[in-house]
Amino acid sequence: MVMTAPRVIVVGGGAAGFFAAIACAAANPAARVALYEATAHPLAKVRVSGGGRCNVTHACPEPRELVKRYPRGGRELLGAFHRFGPRDTIAWFAARGVELKVENDGRMFPVTDDSGTIVDCLRRAADQAGVKVFTTMGVRYVERTGDIFQVEFTDNSVGEFERVLIATGGTKGSAGQTIAAQLGHTIEPPVPSLFTFHIDDARIRGLEGLSVPAAGTAVPGTKLKDSGGLLITHWGLSGPAILKLSAWGARELAERGYKFTVVVSWAEGRTPAQALETLTAARAVNLKKQIATWNPFALPSRLWERLIVAAGITPETVWTSVSNHSLQALANQVGAAEFLVEGKSLNKEEFVTCGGVRLREVDFKTMESRVCPGLHFAGEVLDIDGITGGFNFQAAWTTGWLAGRAMAGVEA
C-alpha cells in the first residue's frame, strides 16, 4: 500500500542517492523527497568516472554471472539483480533519452562518451520527479523517536522524516557510516578496493603509458590470481589485471601493509614453460636476427628489450647465439616476472572501498535496516564492492531503485 505522503530524506548526492530519490518520488508523487549533499558538487564521482565518460554498467544481464564480479556482496545482490539489473538500467536511461553503447570488454558508456550526459539526466529526472536537492548541507546526527527520525543538519537546523536513506559512499569515517553506527549498525572497517601497485623497478621505469592487452597476475602465498589488460604508470602497474587483483585481495593486501610480491605473465598468461616453448620455436626460425628486433609475443618493443636485458642477454645478440640457459631466463621474465610492491594509489577512475554497513543487517528486498525500521541504505556505504567495469555503478542503481521504491511504500 502506498503511504499517503511520506517525508523522505536521502543523505548523499551520489549515484545511489539520486537514483533512490528519483525512484521514490516517481513511485509515489505524494512523497516529499529531499536529497542532501554535504559538498557543493553532487554526482561528482559520476562526472569523473571512466575518464570523464562514465562507465554506467556492464553488458552482463544474467544475475548469476553478474554477481561473480563482486568480491563482497555478490550473494546478497543476486535477488536484487533479478528485480533491477543491467537491462533495467539500460532501459531506464533510454526512456530518458540517453543511449548506451557496449565496448569490446563489455563496459557500457553513453554514446556521447561524456559523463555530463549521465549527470544531466539524473539532475533532470530528479527535478521532474519533484525531488528537492540541497547542496553544501550535511547531516550531523539522526535520532529515531517512535516512527519519526529527528535529523540535525550542519547548519544546526532540524527536520523530521518517516524514512531515511543513507547513500554517502564508502569513504572511511563518512557521515553515513557514523549515522549508521549511531542507529545500531555494525561497520566493517573500510579499506581501498581498487588501487594501483607502487613498483620501482628498472624493467618498467620510464615506460609510462605502455600497455599489454592480455597479461596474467598473481600474488604468491595467496589465492589471488587474475588476468586482463596491464598498464605501466608513473607509479608502477595498473589496468584491469591489477585492479581486479586489488579488489579481490583488498583486505589481505591491506593486512600486508601493501608490501608484497606480484608475479606478472606478460604474454597472455603464459607460464615460463609455455613461454620457453614459444621462444625455442622462435630461435629455430630466426637464427640470424637480433633478439631485440623480433619478438614472438607482440609485446611493446621497449618492454621486450627491458625483459631481454633483465634476462642477462644483450639486445644485439642474434637468436642463434642465445643459450638454453639464457632462453630459460627470458622465459621466466616473460611468464613469471616478479615485482616488489611497496604501496598503492587509488585508481583515479574509481574511488571504491570494501567495508561499510554489515550486509546481514540489511533486507535486500527493500534495502531497509533490520536493526532500525525506516532506515534504508544504498550504494557503497554498504559492504559491497565490484571489480572495475561498471559493476559498482550497477550496484548503486540497483540498491538505489529498491530502496527508493520501498520508501515510497510500493513493492519493488
Buried (B, 14 or more C-beta within 10 A) or exposed (E): EEBEEBBBBBBBBBBBBBBBBBBBBBBBEEBBBBBBBBEEEBBBBBBBBBEEBBBBBBBBBEBEEBBBBBBBBBEBBBEBBEBBBBEBBBEBBEEBEBEBEEBEEBBBBBEBEBBBBBBBBBBEBBEEBBBBBBBEBBBBBBEBEEEEBEBBBBEEEEBEBBBBBBBBBBBEEBBBBBBBEEBEBEBBEBBBBBBBBBBEBEBBEEBEEBBBEBBBBBBEEBEBBBBBBBBBBEBBBBBBBBBBBBBBBBBBBBEBEBEBEBBBBBBBBBBBEBBBEBBBEBBEEBEEBBBBBEBBBEBBEEBBBBBBBBBEBEEEBBBEBBEEEBBBBBBBBBBBBEBBBBBBBBBEBBBBBBBBBBBEBBBBEBBBBEBBEBBBBBBBBBBBBBBBBBBBBBBBBBBBBBBBBBBBBBEB
